[in-house]
Amino acid sequence: MPDMKVNLAGMTMKNPIVVASGTFGFGREYNEFFDLGELGGICAKGLTLLPREGNPAPRIAETPMGILNSVGLQNPGVDAFIKEELPFLRQFDTKVIANISGNTPEEYGIMCDKLAAAGVDMIEVNISCPNVKAGGLAYGTRPDLAAEVTAMARKHAGSVPVMVKLSPNVTDITEIAKAVESAGADAVSLINTIRGMRIDVNTRRPVLKMNTGGMSGPAVLPVAVRMVWEVANAVKIPVLGMGGVAKGEDAAQLMLAGATAVAVGTSLFADPYAAIKVRDELAAIADRQGLASVRELTGGVKPW
Ligand SMILES: Cc1cc2nc3c(=O)[nH]c(=O)nc-3n(C[C@H](O)[C@H](O)[C@H](O)COP(=O)(O)O)c2cc1C
């Protein structure tokens, strides 16, 4: 069998498969299906400084080969995570990645202070959420603001690696990637959800209460592969690829495009074992191709 170990910005994982933030809660439900120590890592549900109720329902709807969600960062807050959830996750032989969203750069800094002191393995900085200072624009769509948040997180994260999660809802994702790299990001993860909308023709109302939502699932895989490829060619820091991964072959595509590791998200809703299956299928592909290590896939796409 090929060596499945990978190193993501100094964090060594037993295999390249992690679960995507917001699709795995804090792992308690999935722990009833399999040992969480089977995973390379767990990106925990997105945290904010204070607890949040999230958006009103309906906030999840199906689309062809995907879903639209407008959950809106429902979470118990960073302090409750550190007190209640982190000790649970720490029981397992897997890496714990905390995912954070703030209203201001200062809030990102405070959360990084707390999480670094609590001893998470990595902090994933979600810059795809609305903010106050920039008048409702998302940090992830402006290079200057993305850099400001990254610098703040980096300053407060101590020795914990900082991975910045990029939004696909931009004209040129490489501009944001380069901006966060220059500001000190240790890694980038992509893609977050793609903004979309569905309308009920009979009621004539949007199916989501918030009108629009973020699209994810197998339908977005080609967008993710394209963006990972663009970003991996634009920056030197490692990439965690995600978006629509349901099979080992999907994970292999993201790695060939340049990802060091891969997250499985929406597929978990249809099959709680999806991440384990992706890991095993990825190992089988590497084995069939005669690779000594799965790492040989990263960036291995051949130019025409
Ligand atoms: C219900 C739901 C909640 C999510 N919550 C978060 C979140 O809190 N923070 C975050 O960075 N991404 C969040 N995401 C985005 C996923 O982590 C992932 O980037 C995206 O869904 C693409 O991967 P997938 O197609 O495998 O799901 C969420 C996605 C879904 C479907």
The ligand as a Tripos MOL2 file, in Angstrom:
@<TRIPOS>MOLECULE
LIG
   31    33     1     0     0
SMALL
NO_CHARGES

@<TRIPOS>ATOM
      1 C1        -24.3740   23.0180    5.6460 C.3       1 LIG1
      2 C2        -23.0120   23.6020    5.3950 C.ar      1 LIG1
      3 C3        -22.3990   24.3780    6.3710 C.ar      1 LIG1
      4 C4        -21.1310   24.9260    6.1490 C.ar      1 LIG1
      5 N1        -20.5420   25.6660    7.1260 N.ar      1 LIG1
      6 C5        -19.2840   26.1680    6.9360 C.ar      1 LIG1
      7 C6        -18.6180   26.8850    7.9840 C.ar      1 LIG1
      8 O1        -19.1410   27.0320    9.0920 O.2       1 LIG1
      9 N2        -17.3760   27.3960    7.7240 N.ar      1 LIG1
     10 C7        -16.7590   27.2150    6.5090 C.ar      1 LIG1
     11 O2        -15.6320   27.6900    6.3150 O.2       1 LIG1
     12 N3        -17.3520   26.5040    5.5100 N.ar      1 LIG1
     13 C8        -18.5930   25.9790    5.6990 C.ar      1 LIG1
     14 N4        -19.1970   25.2500    4.7050 N.ar      1 LIG1
     15 C9        -18.4820   25.0370    3.4190 C.3       1 LIG1
     16 C10       -17.7950   23.6710    3.3660 C.3       1 LIG1
     17 O3        -16.8260   23.5470    4.3830 O.3       1 LIG1
     18 C11       -17.1340   23.4350    1.9870 C.3       1 LIG1
     19 O4        -16.1740   24.4370    1.7700 O.3       1 LIG1
     20 C12       -18.1190   23.4550    0.8280 C.3       1 LIG1
     21 O5        -19.3550   22.8910    1.2050 O.3       1 LIG1
     22 C13       -17.5940   22.7250   -0.4100 C.3       1 LIG1
     23 O6        -17.3120   21.3570   -0.1490 O.3       1 LIG1
     24 P1        -18.3840   20.1630   -0.3760 P.3       1 LIG1
     25 O7        -18.9680   20.3340   -1.7490 O.co2     1 LIG1
     26 O8        -17.6040   18.8990   -0.2270 O.co2     1 LIG1
     27 O9        -19.4200   20.3200    0.6880 O.co2     1 LIG1
     28 C14       -20.4630   24.6880    4.9060 C.ar      1 LIG1
     29 C15       -21.0900   23.8890    3.9340 C.ar      1 LIG1
     30 C16       -22.3330   23.3440    4.1490 C.ar      1 LIG1
     31 C17       -22.9590   22.4730    3.0900 C.3       1 LIG1
@<TRIPOS>BOND
     1     1     2 1
     2     2     3 ar
     3     2    30 ar
     4     3     4 ar
     5     4     5 ar
     6     4    28 ar
     7     5     6 ar
     8     6     7 ar
     9     6    13 1
    10     7     8 2
    11     7     9 ar
    12     9    10 ar
    13    10    11 2
    14    10    12 ar
    15    12    13 ar
    16    13    14 ar
    17    14    15 1
    18    14    28 ar
    19    15    16 1
    20    16    17 1
    21    16    18 1
    22    18    19 1
    23    18    20 1
    24    20    21 1
    25    20    22 1
    26    22    23 1
    27    23    24 1
    28    24    25 2
    29    24    26 1
    30    24    27 1
    31    28    29 ar
    32    29    30 ar
    33    30    31 1
@<TRIPOS>SUBSTRUCTURE
     1 LIG1         1 GROUP 0 **** ****
